[in-house]
Amino acid sequence: MVAFAAVAILGSSAIAAKPDDANWLQWRGPQREGKSTSTGLLKDWDAQPPKLLGMVEGLGGGYASVSIVDGMLYTTGNFDDAQGVVAVDLATNQVAWKTPVTAEIPKHGYGGSRSTPTIDGDDLYVVLSDGTVACLDRMSGKVVWTRSFEKEYGAKRPNWGFAESPLVDGNLLICTPGSDQALLLALNKKTGKEVWATKDAKLGDKGKGEAGYSSIVIGNGAGVKQYVQMTGRGLVAVRAKDGKFLYNYNPVANDVAVIPTPIVDGDYVFVSSGYQTGAGLVKLSKTRDGVSAEEVYFLEPKTFQNHHGGMVKLGDYIYAGTKHNEGFPICIEMKTGEVQWGGDKRGEGKGSAAVLYADGNFIFRYQSGEIVLVEATPKEYVLKGKFMPEYQERESWSHPVVVDGKLYLREQDKLMIYDLTQN
């Protein structure tokens, strides 16, 4: 893979982020759970709407969300003739550097980037939509190494491109080619050298033999550390120490696209996909040679299906948008699947909704652009206000991020920053 030089260099020295800092180092934030740690936020947007603090241009075309560390924001985008990574200095709201990585703009439906960068110290990791895995120096934008899912592991490009945000775990970078040669793949994060690849996975017939559009989370179900992922064949997990295939829950696969990130809670994993598929909860148990996944319940699509936009577990409950490409607000009890409220009425916007928890409320960002505040309670649906952002170009699929009292909304080439703090 040809790597191009960064067009600009950021001169400041790197500062390692502490776990409790007001940073957003990866897809869906700390633990990949879709929860912000910001507090002191506005509780009623009708009484006091969020104020626009600024806008940034130059992010490139795409739907990727953003990562933030030490006053720098990172994302991926399509540039003039390639897809790559861009860094923004939030002190000035100016692009600090922009590095094309792919040899050309990847070809697939709904063109543009998908991968939210994963930050680890001075390093940044992405999976670009042509299946290029890349490590960059986040201070300068220089490419350190690249690998290719398609060329090296025989991976099939999904119809809408590879969409994963890779996982850093210790010295490893974990990602999902989704192929027979490598269902999941572990690379040395510093060199890109292969550590292990999951082969000979016993997968069900439903769905597609590809990576899908989800991202990996870590689980320890049945006392076994594992990497949990949704692929084109549904829920899968592999043993963390060597990539050994553990289990597949095939009923949540479909023939179009499997997208939402799994929710892991001890010995339980909750998963869902759209396209009239549904959702399921499995319980993990230790076996002689691995881990088994037994279905606790399955929810038909008329009850619950998350197209994309994701799901957030808070306490004993899961909050999300349901119905295919609709995003009807809903709350269910995870252990039983019982609907607590919602699922039968349209929210304040149209299309699927990306969901984020912050300081006692949920923020729903609808495909049609509306940003909605909903109280985080299993008792009833309580609307706390809404607003339409300053700019919308097309489908607003990029997940919102809240860091240090600010709401970050990526809309293709532009970034909007709103103040959520109480004045």
N, C-alpha and C positions, 0 to 999 in steps of 0.2 A: 504494500500500500504506500502510495506516495504521500508524504506529509509536507505541507507547505509551511513556510515560516510565518510567524505572527507578524501582523502589520504594524504593531506598536508594542512597546515594552513598558511595563509598569516598574518604576525604579525602587519602590519601597521594599524593605525586607519582610520576609514572611513571619507571621506570628501564629503559633499553633493555637487553635480554638479549644477552650475548655468545655467539657460536656454541659456545664450549667450556664454557659454564656448565651446571650440572646442571638443565637445563630440558627440557621436552617440548613443543615449540612447535606441533606439528601431528599429524595422523593418522600413526600408526606411527612417530613420532619423527623423529630426524635422517635426512634423505634419504628418508623414507617407506619404510624398509627393515625395520621391525619389530625394531630392535636397540637395546638400552639401553647406555649407556656406563658405568653403575655398576659398581664393582668392590668386592672385599672382601665378597662376598655368601656366604651360607650354601651349603655344598656338599652337605650331607646333611640333608634335612628329617626323616628318620626319627630321626636322632640329636638334632637340634635343630629342632623345628618353628618356622615363622615365628610371631611374637607379634603379636597384635592390638594396635595402638597407639591406635586410636580409630575412631569412626563419625560420619558426617555425614548429616543428613537435610535434605531440601528441594531435591533435584536435579530433581524432576519425573519424569514417566513417560517412559521411553525406553531405547534400546539404545546410544546414542552413547557413545564413549569420552571420555577427558578430556585436556585440555592443561594444562601447568603451567609457570609462569614467575614468578620472583622471589617465591616463597612464596604465589602465588595459583593456584588451580585453576579451570578453566573447562569447562563442558559445556553441552549443550542438553537441553531436556525439555519435556514437556507440563504446563502449569499448569492452573488451573481452567477457563479459557475461551480459551486460546491456547497456541501453542508459542513458545519463546523461549530465552534464554541466561541462565545462572546463574553467579555467581562465588562462590568459597569462599575465605576467608582461612585458610590452613593453620596459621597461628600460633594460632588460636583454634578452628578447626574449625567456624566459624560462616559462614552465608551473608552475603556482603558486599553483594551486590545481585542482583536478579532482574528481567529485562526481557522481558515478553511482546513478540513481534514480529509474529506472524501475526494476522489479523483474527479467526480462530477456530481451534479445534483441527483440524488437517488430517485428512481422512477417507481411510483406506486400511487394508489388512490389517495385523495386528500393530501396532496404534496405538502411537505414541510417536516420539520423535526418533531420528535416525540420525547426523547430522553432528557430527564432532569439530571443535571450533573451530580455526582457523588463526590463530596469533598473529604479528603483525608490528609490533614496536615497541609503540606505544600503541594500535594497532588490532587488532580481532578480526573474523574473517570466518567466516560459516557459510552453508550451504545448507539451509534448513529443508525438511521433508518435503512441503510443498505447492509447492516450487519457488521459494520466496522466497530470493533471495540478499541477505545483509545485512552491512553493516559497522557495528560498534559501537566506541565508545570503551571500551577494556577497563578503564579505571580507574573510570569512572562508570556504565557500562552504557548510556549514551545512544546511541540509534540515529543514525548519521551518514547513511547512505543505504540504500535497498533497490531491488531490481529483481525482476521476476517472469519465470520461464521460461515459464509457461503463458500469461499475459496478453500478454507482449511478443514471445515467440518461438514460439508455437504448440506448445509441448512437451506431450507426453502424459505424464500422471502414471503412473509404474509402479504395479503392483498393491500394492506395499508402500511406496510413497512414494519421493521422491527421497532418496538416501542419501549423496551425495557430500560429501567434505570438500574445499573448494576449495584451489587451489594459488596461493601468492604467488610471483611470479618478477619481481624488479626492481620496476618500477612497475605491473606488471600483476597482476590477479586472474584466474586461468584456471579455468573451470568448464564443465559439460557439460549443456546443455539437452537434447541428443540429438535435436533436431528437424531437419527439412529447412532451416529458416531459420537454424539454428545448431547444428551437431553439437557443436562446441566453441565457446566464447565467451571473448574477452578483454575485460576491463573495466579502466578506469583505477582503481586501487585506492583512490585518494583521493576520487574524485568519483562512481564508478560508471558513468561514461560509456563507451559501447561504443568499443573500439579496433578490433576486427575480429571477424567471425563466420564460421565455416566453413560454406560452402554448396556445393551441387553435389557432395557426396561420393559416390563410386562404391562402394557397399556391396553385399555379397552378399545373397542371399535368405534365408539361414538366420537364425532368431532373430526379434527384435522391433524395430520402429523406435522405440526409446526410449533414455533415458539409461543404463538398467541401474543397478547399485548399487556400482560401483567408484569409485576416485579416481585422478586423473592423477599420473603421474611424469614426470620430465624425462629425455630420452635424447639422445645425440649419435651415434647409429648412422649409418654411412656418411658421417661427417663433417658431418652436418646436425643442428643443434639442433632438437629436436622435442618435442611433448607427446604422451605415450603413454597410452592409456586403453583400458579395456574397456567397450564399450557393449552394448546389446541385440543388435547385429549382430556382436559379437566384438571382436577387437583392432583399434584404429584409431590413427592418428597424424597429426598436422598439423604443418606447419612453424611454428616458434616466432615467426619475425619477422613473419608476415602471416596465419597461420591456414590456409594452403593445404593442402588434403587431400593426404596422401602415400600411405597404403596401408590396406588392410583385410585381416585374416586371419579369414575367416568360419567355418572349421570349429569354432572353440571357442565359437560362439554356441549358444543353445538357445531353446526356446519358452517358458521359464518365467522364469529369472533368471540374469544374469551378474554375479558378485559380486567375486571376488578381484582385488586390485591386481596389475598386471603386474610382473614382475621383469625389469629391464633390466641387461644386462651388455655394454657396448661395442656391437658390431654384432649382438648377439643379444637376443631378447626371449622370455621364457618366460611362457606364459599357461595358465590352466585354468578350467574351470567345471564345476559339478555337474550334477545331473539326467541322469545317464548320458551325459555329453558326453565328457570326457576332458581331455587337455592337449596342448600343442604347443610346439615351439621353432622360431622363425624366424630366419633370418639376413638382415640388411639390407645392401643394395647401392645405390650411387649410380647413378642413371639420368640421362638427358639433362635431364629436367624434374622430377626429384624423387628419391624413394627407393622401392625395391621390397622386398618381404618374401617370401623363399623358404622354404618349409617344410623344416626339417632332419629332423624326425621328428614323429610324432603318437602319443600314448599312448592306447590304448583305456581306457574308464572302469574296466574291471576291474583295470587296472594302476595308474592314477592319475587321480583327479578331486578337486579341492578344491571343496567345496560353498560354505562360507564359513568364516571364521576365518583365512584368509590363509596365505601361504607365506613362508619366510625363506631367503635364500641366504647361506650361510656357506662361504667358500672356494669350492671347485668343486661344492658340493652344495646341494641344496634340501631343506629339512625342512618337514613339514606334516602335516595330517591328511588322509586319503583315504577314499574311499567316500562315497556321497551320504548326508548327514546322519548320518555315523558318526564321523569323526575318527580313524580307525585311524592310529597314528603310522607315518610312512614317511620314508625318506631316499633320494633319487635323485641320480645324477650329472647335472648340468645339461646338459653338452655331448653326452651320449650317451643320456640317458633311462633308463639302467640302474639298477634298484633295488638299493640297497646293503643295506638291511634294512627289515623291516616291510611294512605294507600288507595283511597277512593275519591280523592278530590285533587284537582290540579293545583299546583303551587302558584307562586306569584310570577312565574316565567314559563316559557315553553322549551321543550326539549329536555335532554338529560341535565342533571345538576351535579356539579362537583361540590363535595361537602367537606367542611373543615370545622373543628371545634376550637373555640377560643373563649376563655373566661366566662363560663356559664351559659354560653349560647353557641348555636351552630350558624355558620355562614354558608348559604347555598348560592352558588354561582350557576345560573342557568345558561344553557346554550344560546338563548335569545338575548343574553347580556345582563339581565337583572341580577342584582346582588341583594340577598334577602337575609335578614336576621331572625332566627327562630330560637326560642328558649329551649335549653337542654333539660327537658323534663319528660318522663314517661307518662305523665298524667294526661296531657292533652297538647294539641298543637297550638302554640302561642306565638303569633307574629309580633315581632318587635320593631318592624320597620323595613324599608327597602329603598334602593336608589338605582338609577341607571347611570353607569359610568360615563365619563366624558367622551370615550371613543369606543366604537365597535365596528369592526371591519367585516367579520363573518362569524362562523360558529365559535362561541366563547368556550372552548373546551379546556383551556389551560387552567390547572388547579390553582385556586387562590392560596396565598401564603401570608401569615401574620407573624411579624417579628418586631419586637421592641415597640409595640403599640402602633405599628404601621401595617396597612393592608397593601400587598403587592399583587397587581393584576396584569398579567402579560396578555396582550392582544396582538398576535402576529409580530410585526416589526416594532410595536410600541409597548412601553411599560407605563402603567399608571400607579402612583403611590398616594394612598389616602391615610389621613390621620384618624385613628380610632380611639385616641385617648380622651378622657373626660377633662374638659376645661373648667 
